[in-house]
Each structure stands twice: as structure tokens, then as C-alpha cells.
Amino acid sequence: MISAMMKAKQITEGLGQEYIIFTADQQLYQVAFHVIRENQALFSNVHLQLGGMHFLVSYCGCIRTLMAETGMVEIQSVPFGGVLKMISGMKLP
């Protein structure tokens, strides 16, 4: 992971960019976060970002936790068949 981040840093700095935006899925985000944390001086201009779909899945998981046992699933399952999969945070129809 550190070699990929170094390559991204070299390329973007070579193009004159001051900041590097590194987009990753959840697993790579966690690894990249720890790499940046351990090498703060080297990667001070790198900004991590979750990929759009992973951000959405995490958001759905939060909604599922907040709305647990409120009856929302039962109400929305009638008109929207994919609600159970959607709020599980695992699959989006």
C-alpha cells in the first residue's frame, strides 16, 4: 500500500498538484489511514476519501442502526421490495 501511495504522490506532485485525493474502498481506506498516520510528515498532503458506493453502504448501515425496531422496515417493505436488502447495508437493489 505504501508503494502505491508513494507512486500517487510522485505523479500528482509531478503534475503540480498541491494535494492528493486518495479514494479507496473500506478495507484499503483503513490500511491507507494507518500508513498516513505512521508517516505523517511524508503524507501530510494526502487526503483520504471513501468511494461513493462504500460511503452509501455505510450510510445505510447507520440508518439501519438508528431506525431499528421502529417499524420502518415493515412499512416500506410493502411498496419497495428491496428495502430489506438496502437497509441491511450489504446489498443495494
MODELLER restraints for C-alpha pairs under 7 A, 6 or more apart:
rsr = mdl.restraints
at = mdl.atoms
rsr.add(forms.Gaussian(group=physical.xy_distance, feature=features.Distance(at['CA:1:A'], at['CA:32:A']), mean=6.88, stdev=0.5))
rsr.add(forms.Gaussian(group=physical.xy_distance, feature=features.Distance(at['CA:2:A'], at['CA:35:A']), mean=6.67, stdev=0.5))
rsr.add(forms.Gaussian(group=physical.xy_distance, feature=features.Distance(at['CA:9:A'], at['CA:20:A']), mean=6.64, stdev=0.5))
rsr.add(forms.Gaussian(group=physical.xy_distance, feature=features.Distance(at['CA:12:A'], at['CA:20:A']), mean=6.60, stdev=0.5))
rsr.add(forms.Gaussian(group=physical.xy_distance, feature=features.Distance(at['CA:19:A'], at['CA:45:A']), mean=5.04, stdev=0.5))
rsr.add(forms.Gaussian(group=physical.xy_distance, feature=features.Distance(at['CA:19:A'], at['CA:46:A']), mean=6.00, stdev=0.5))
rsr.add(forms.Gaussian(group=physical.xy_distance, feature=features.Distance(at['CA:20:A'], at['CA:45:A']), mean=6.15, stdev=0.5))
rsr.add(forms.Gaussian(group=physical.xy_distance, feature=features.Distance(at['CA:20:A'], at['CA:46:A']), mean=4.65, stdev=0.5))
rsr.add(forms.Gaussian(group=physical.xy_distance, feature=features.Distance(at['CA:20:A'], at['CA:47:A']), mean=6.00, stdev=0.5))
rsr.add(forms.Gaussian(group=physical.xy_distance, feature=features.Distance(at['CA:21:A'], at['CA:46:A']), mean=5.96, stdev=0.5))
rsr.add(forms.Gaussian(group=physical.xy_distance, feature=features.Distance(at['CA:21:A'], at['CA:47:A']), mean=4.87, stdev=0.5))
rsr.add(forms.Gaussian(group=physical.xy_distance, feature=features.Distance(at['CA:21:A'], at['CA:48:A']), mean=5.96, stdev=0.5))
rsr.add(forms.Gaussian(group=physical.xy_distance, feature=features.Distance(at['CA:21:A'], at['CA:49:A']), mean=6.99, stdev=0.5))
rsr.add(forms.Gaussian(group=physical.xy_distance, feature=features.Distance(at['CA:22:A'], at['CA:46:A']), mean=6.85, stdev=0.5))
rsr.add(forms.Gaussian(group=physical.xy_distance, feature=features.Distance(at['CA:22:A'], at['CA:47:A']), mean=6.05, stdev=0.5))
rsr.add(forms.Gaussian(group=physical.xy_distance, feature=features.Distance(at['CA:22:A'], at['CA:48:A']), mean=4.92, stdev=0.5))
rsr.add(forms.Gaussian(group=physical.xy_distance, feature=features.Distance(at['CA:22:A'], at['CA:49:A']), mean=6.08, stdev=0.5))
rsr.add(forms.Gaussian(group=physical.xy_distance, feature=features.Distance(at['CA:23:A'], at['CA:48:A']), mean=6.00, stdev=0.5))
rsr.add(forms.Gaussian(group=physical.xy_distance, feature=features.Distance(at['CA:23:A'], at['CA:49:A']), mean=4.74, stdev=0.5))
rsr.add(forms.Gaussian(group=physical.xy_distance, feature=features.Distance(at['CA:23:A'], at['CA:50:A']), mean=5.57, stdev=0.5))
rsr.add(forms.Gaussian(group=physical.xy_distance, feature=features.Distance(at['CA:23:A'], at['CA:51:A']), mean=5.71, stdev=0.5))
rsr.add(forms.Gaussian(group=physical.xy_distance, feature=features.Distance(at['CA:24:A'], at['CA:49:A']), mean=6.54, stdev=0.5))
rsr.add(forms.Gaussian(group=physical.xy_distance, feature=features.Distance(at['CA:24:A'], at['CA:50:A']), mean=5.34, stdev=0.5))
rsr.add(forms.Gaussian(group=physical.xy_distance, feature=features.Distance(at['CA:24:A'], at['CA:51:A']), mean=5.53, stdev=0.5))
rsr.add(forms.Gaussian(group=physical.xy_distance, feature=features.Distance(at['CA:25:A'], at['CA:50:A']), mean=5.80, stdev=0.5))
rsr.add(forms.Gaussian(group=physical.xy_distance, feature=features.Distance(at['CA:25:A'], at['CA:51:A']), mean=5.62, stdev=0.5))
rsr.add(forms.Gaussian(group=physical.xy_distance, feature=features.Distance(at['CA:25:A'], at['CA:54:A']), mean=6.20, stdev=0.5))
rsr.add(forms.Gaussian(group=physical.xy_distance, feature=features.Distance(at['CA:26:A'], at['CA:50:A']), mean=6.65, stdev=0.5))
rsr.add(forms.Gaussian(group=physical.xy_distance, feature=features.Distance(at['CA:26:A'], at['CA:54:A']), mean=6.68, stdev=0.5))
rsr.add(forms.Gaussian(group=physical.xy_distance, feature=features.Distance(at['CA:29:A'], at['CA:50:A']), mean=6.71, stdev=0.5))
rsr.add(forms.Gaussian(group=physical.xy_distance, feature=features.Distance(at['CA:36:A'], at['CA:43:A']), mean=5.72, stdev=0.5))
rsr.add(forms.Gaussian(group=physical.xy_distance, feature=features.Distance(at['CA:57:A'], at['CA:89:A']), mean=5.09, stdev=0.5))
rsr.add(forms.Gaussian(group=physical.xy_distance, feature=features.Distance(at['CA:57:A'], at['CA:90:A']), mean=6.87, stdev=0.5))
rsr.add(forms.Gaussian(group=physical.xy_distance, feature=features.Distance(at['CA:58:A'], at['CA:89:A']), mean=6.63, stdev=0.5))
rsr.add(forms.Gaussian(group=physical.xy_distance, feature=features.Distance(at['CA:60:A'], at['CA:87:A']), mean=5.39, stdev=0.5))
rsr.add(forms.Gaussian(group=physical.xy_distance, feature=features.Distance(at['CA:60:A'], at['CA:89:A']), mean=5.29, stdev=0.5))
rsr.add(forms.Gaussian(group=physical.xy_distance, feature=features.Distance(at['CA:61:A'], at['CA:87:A']), mean=6.28, stdev=0.5))
rsr.add(forms.Gaussian(group=physical.xy_distance, feature=features.Distance(at['CA:61:A'], at['CA:88:A']), mean=6.38, stdev=0.5))
rsr.add(forms.Gaussian(group=physical.xy_distance, feature=features.Distance(at['CA:61:A'], at['CA:89:A']), mean=4.65, stdev=0.5))
rsr.add(forms.Gaussian(group=physical.xy_distance, feature=features.Distance(at['CA:64:A'], at['CA:87:A']), mean=5.40, stdev=0.5))
rsr.add(forms.Gaussian(group=physical.xy_distance, feature=features.Distance(at['CA:64:A'], at['CA:88:A']), mean=6.72, stdev=0.5))
rsr.add(forms.Gaussian(group=physical.xy_distance, feature=features.Distance(at['CA:73:A'], at['CA:83:A']), mean=6.81, stdev=0.5))
rsr.add(forms.Gaussian(group=physical.xy_distance, feature=features.Distance(at['CA:73:A'], at['CA:84:A']), mean=6.77, stdev=0.5))
rsr.add(forms.Gaussian(group=physical.xy_distance, feature=features.Distance(at['CA:76:A'], at['CA:83:A']), mean=6.59, stdev=0.5))
rsr.add(forms.Gaussian(group=physical.xy_distance, feature=features.Distance(at['CA:77:A'], at['CA:83:A']), mean=5.72, stdev=0.5))
rsr.add(forms.Gaussian(group=physical.xy_distance, feature=features.Distance(at['CA:82:A'], at['CA:93:A']), mean=5.85, stdev=0.5))
rsr.add(forms.Gaussian(group=physical.xy_distance, feature=features.Distance(at['CA:85:A'], at['CA:91:A']), mean=5.41, stdev=0.5))
rsr.add(forms.Gaussian(group=physical.xy_distance, feature=features.Distance(at['CA:85:A'], at['CA:92:A']), mean=6.18, stdev=0.5))
rsr.add(forms.Gaussian(group=physical.xy_distance, feature=features.Distance(at['CA:86:A'], at['CA:92:A']), mean=4.80, stdev=0.5))
rsr.add(forms.Gaussian(group=physical.xy_distance, feature=features.Distance(at['CA:86:A'], at['CA:93:A']), mean=6.77, stdev=0.5))
